[in-house]
């Protein structure tokens, strides 16, 4: 069975969009699903599309950090049961609940509020289970055309045509994943109030204060858009809207005064502002830890910008 495979080679170096849609349709509507693992894993893949190497490789640590964050927020923050067996928790749900109990962590804490050593413990334990049950299962559901992997070496390399497909249709794929995840959870959770909202916001951080401090220390307390120094606390704005990327990366953040942040809203900025962000990232990158810019390149940001506009986000001037 695919779920317990230790490695898997890419079964096709080139696939058409129609072939990829065929695999997606099977995954979303026909594949066997006993827990929410595969949906959470696919959400994590979508969050890591722009931190891949030129060869399409994704870091296991980054992938399972996002996977852990998604599951912590589903299980602990929203108290949602993750298995189709009402009397048997999934192994990852058990890990998270035991961690919460061990450290007496409040239920209303999102994953990013956990102390860093606790986050690391959770990610390490979740990665161990994910390697065992998730990577091979998703590989099997997509007939080995989405990625190759090697568990011992912690290597996962996306098919480049599939990677481009996922970037091109990211907004649609995210909505499909959220819908199927919510539909599964609805079956096995009694209180489903605002369930889809919970699922859509499961990657959202509790606070962006860390990023505000890093940006102010690197580029100063001025608004990225109007250039004015604000006496009020500057907002941390997702340059490419969070609604699209659903991931918090320092290289996609700018400081904005309350007025500009409100006006910019869910739009993408201009090409001129994109060029200014390249320059800001060049400066910030020299002053912060390397992991804040893991996988970043101007080409990746340019591609993200182009696909955001392709997916219907209008330009704010």
N, C-alpha and C positions, 0 to 999 in steps of 0.2 A: 504493500500500500504506500501511496505517495507521502503520507504524513510523517512516516518514520525514515524517510530517505536521508542519508548523510551528505549527499551531494547530487547535483543534477546539472547536466550540460544543456546549453541552449539548443533547442530542437530545430530552429530555423533562424538563419541570419537575416532573412528579409521576409516580412509579412505585409500584406496590403491592409488598408483601413477596414475593408469588409471582413477580412479574416480576424482582425483584432476585435471588431464589434461582435463577431460570432463568439469569440472566447468570453467577452464581457457579458453577453447575453446569457451564456451558460452559467457563468459565475454568479450573476445577480438573481437568476430566476430558476435554475435547475440544480445547482450544486448542493450536495448534502451539507446541512449546517446544524450542528448541535450546540454550539456556543456562538458568541459574537466575535470570536477571535479574528476570523478572516476579514470581517468588515473593519475592525479596528486596525488590522495590519494594512489594509488597503488605504485607509485614511492616513496612516503614518507614511506610506509610500508617496501619497499625494503631497504631503507636507515636506517631503525631501526631494522633490523633483529638481529644485534649483541648487542643491548642494551635492550634485554628482560630479565625478571626475569626467574628463573628456571621453573616457571609455565607458561611462555609464555606471561606475561603481558607487555604491552607497555604503557609508560606514554603519556597521552593526550598532555601534554605540549611539549614533545619532538616531538611527531608525528605532531602536528600542527605548530611547529616551522619550520620543514622541508617542510610541505605543504605550509606554507606562503612564505618561501624562494623560492620555485619552482614557485609559482604564481606571486610573485613580479617580478622575473626575466623574466617570460613570458610576463606579462602584461605591466610593466613599462620599463624594460630594453630593451625588444625586440618589444614592442608595438603590441602584437598579440591579436586579438579578440578571446574571449573564448566561445562564445555562438553560437548556430545555428540560432538564431534570430538576423538578421542584425541591427535591430533598438532597441534592448533591451539588455543591458549589463547584464551579470550574476551578482549576488549580491556581489560576492567576487571581481570581476573586479571593480565594483563601489566603494567598500571600499578602494581598493588600489589606484585607480585614485583620489579619494577625499583626501586620506592621502597625496599623492604626491603634490596635489594642495595646501592643507592647509599649508604644511611645505616648499613649494617651493623647492622640492627635484629634482635635475637634473635627466634627463631620463637615463643617462649613469651610474647611481649608481646601483650597485648590492645590494642585500638585506643586506649583511654583513657590508656595509658601512653606513647604517642608524644608527643614535644615538640609544643607547640601549632603552631609554624610548619610542621612536617611534616604534622600533621593538616590544616591549611588547604590545603597543596599537594595532598594526597590528595583532599580533598573537592572542590576546584576541578576536578581532572582527572576524577574520577568523575562529577561533575555534568555536565561537558561530554559524556561518553559516554552518560550516562543520558538527557540531553535528546535525544540523537541516536537512541537505540535502544529506550528503555524506555517513556517517557510516551505516545508515540503508539501503541505496540504494545498496551499495556494498555487504552488508550482504545478501540482497535479491537476487542479481545476482548470488551469490555463494551458494544459498540455505541453508545458515546458517551453513555450514561446515568449514568455514575458521576461524571464531572467534565468541566469545560471547561478548556482550557489555551491558553497562548500562550507559546511557547518564548523568543522574543526578549525579551518583557517579564517572563519568569520568573513567570508567573501560573498558578496552578492553583486552581480553585474547585470544591469538592465539591458534588454535588447534595445538598440538605439532607435529603430523604427517605433517600438512600443513607447519608449520614453518621449519621443516627439508627439506621438498620438495622445499620450496622457497630458502633456503640456497644452496641446491644442484644444482638448476637450475637458480641461481640468474642472471648470465650473459645472459642467453637466455631470461629470463622473462623481464629483463631490456630492451633488444633490441626489444622485442615484444611490450612492453609498449611505448617506444620511437617511434616506427614505427606507431602504431595506433594513438598516440597523434599527431604526425606530419601529418598523413593522415587526421585527423579531422581538424586541424588548416589550412591545405592547402585549404579546401573547403571554409573557411570563412575569409580568409586573402588574399588581392590582391597581395601584394609583398611577395613572398615566397622564396626569395633568401637565400640560406644556411639554410633553415628551419630545416632540420634534425640536422644540426650542432648546431643550437640554442637549440633545444630540448635536445640533448645529453649533452650539457654543462650547462644546466640550474641550476644545483646544485653547480656549481663551484664558489668558493669565489673569490672576487676581490684581496685579499691579505692574505698571511699566516704570516704576520709580528708578529701578536699577539702570535702565536705558537712558532715562532723562539725565541722571547724574553723569554717566559716561559721556554723553553728547555735550553737555554743558562744559565738562572738563576738557573736552577735545576741541570744540569749535566755538565755545562761548554761548552766552544766554541771549541769543538773537533769533528772531523768527526766520526760518529758512525761506519763506515765501515773500514776505514784505521787507525783510532786512532790519526791522526795528527791534530795539531792545525793549522787552516788556517788563513792567513793574509787577505784573501778575505772574503767577507760576505758568511757565510755558507748558504746552501740551506735547506729548509724544505722539506723533502722527505716523501712521503707516503710509509711506509714499505710494506704493501700490496698495489699494484698499485691503484691509484685513478680511473683508467679506469675500475677497477672491483668494488671497494666499492662505489665510487661516493658519499663519505661522509667524512667530515673532523672531525676526532676524535683525541684528543691529544694522546691517547694511541696507535695510529697507525702512529705517526710521529717520525722521527729521524732527526738529523742534519747531513748533508752530504756536503763534500767539492765539488766544481764544477766538479772535475774530476770523483769522485765516483758516483755522482748523474747522470752524463751523461752516464757513463758506465752501471750503474744499470738499467736505463731506465725503461722499462715496465716488468721487471722480478720480481720474488719474491726472497728474500734472502735465505741463507742457514738455516738449522736447528740450527746450532751453533749461528747464528745471531738472530734467533727467541728466543733462550734461553737468549741472551744478552738483547733483548727487554723486556722480562719479568722482568729482574733485573732493567732496566732503569725505567719501569713503576712503579715498587715498590718504587723507590726513588722519582720520580716525584709526585706520588700520595700523598705523605706526605707533599708536599710543595705548592699544588694548591687547588683551591676550589673543593669541592666534585662533583659539577655538571660536571666538565671536565671528570670525570671517571664514570658517571652514567651508571649502567648496565655492567661495565667492569669486566671481570674475565679472568684469563689465559686460562681457558677452552674455552671461547668464541673466544679468539684470536687464539688459536690452531685450532679450528674448521674453522675459517675464512681462516687461512693459508692452511689447507687441502683442502677446497673447491676451493680455488683459483687455486691450482695446478690441481685439478680435472677438472676445467673449462679451462685448457689449458695454464696456465701461467707457464713458464719455470723458473727453479731455476738459479740464478746468483751466481757464485762462483768467 
